[in-house]
Amino acid sequence: MAITQSPGRLSGIDAARGIALFGMMSTHVFPLYLEGSSEASWIGATFSGRSSALFALVAGIGLALLTGGNA
C-alpha cells in the first residue's frame, strides 16, 4: 500500500508538527528532572520549551500558507 498525499500538503511542515507534538507529550509524561536532584533529565534537556516553540512556529507557517502566503 503506497502512502499518497493530497497535492496541497507539505510533508516537511507535517513532520515538524509531529515532532513538536511528540516533544510536548514527552514533557508532560516523563519527568523533567532526575529524581532527588536539580539536574535535568535528557527529556527535560532536549524537549523542554523547544517543542512548544516549534509548534508555535509551525502554527504561524500554517496560518501564513492558509492566508495565501504561497501565492
C-alpha positions in Angstrom: 0.0 0.0 0.0 1.5 3.3 -1.1 1.1 6.4 1.0 -0.4 9.1 -1.1 -0.6 12.8 -0.1 -3.0 15.4 -1.3 -1.4 18.0 -3.6 -1.8 20.8 -1.1 0.1 19.2 1.8 3.8 19.9 2.7 5.4 16.9 4.3 8.1 18.9 6.0 5.5 21.0 7.8 3.6 17.9 8.8 6.8 16.2 10.1 7.8 19.3 12.1 4.3 19.4 13.6 4.5 15.7 14.6 7.9 16.2 16.2 6.6 19.2 18.2 3.6 17.2 19.4 5.8 14.3 20.4 8.1 16.6 22.3 5.2 18.3 24.1 3.7 14.9 25.1 7.1 13.7 26.3 7.5 16.7 28.6 4.1 16.0 30.1 4.5 12.3 30.6 8.2 11.8 31.5 10.0 13.5 34.4 11.9 16.7 33.5 14.4 16.4 36.4 16.4 13.4 37.8 14.9 12.1 41.0 16.4 13.7 44.0 18.5 16.4 42.2 18.0 19.6 40.3 19.8 18.1 37.2 17.6 17.9 34.1 16.8 14.5 32.6 17.5 14.0 28.9 13.8 14.6 28.1 13.9 17.9 30.0 17.2 19.0 28.4 16.0 18.1 24.9 12.4 19.0 24.7 11.5 21.5 27.4 10.5 24.7 25.8 11.8 23.8 22.4 8.8 21.7 21.3 6.3 24.4 22.2 8.3 27.0 20.4 8.5 24.7 17.3 4.7 24.1 17.5 4.1 27.9 17.6 6.4 28.4 14.7 4.8 25.7 12.6 1.3 27.1 13.5 2.5 30.5 12.2 3.8 29.0 9.0 0.4 27.2 8.6 -1.5 30.4 9.1 0.7 32.2 6.6 0.1 29.5 4.0 -3.6 29.4 4.8 -4.0 33.1 4.1 -2.3 32.9 0.7 1.4 33.2 1.7 2.3 30.7 -1.1 0.5 32.7 -3.8 
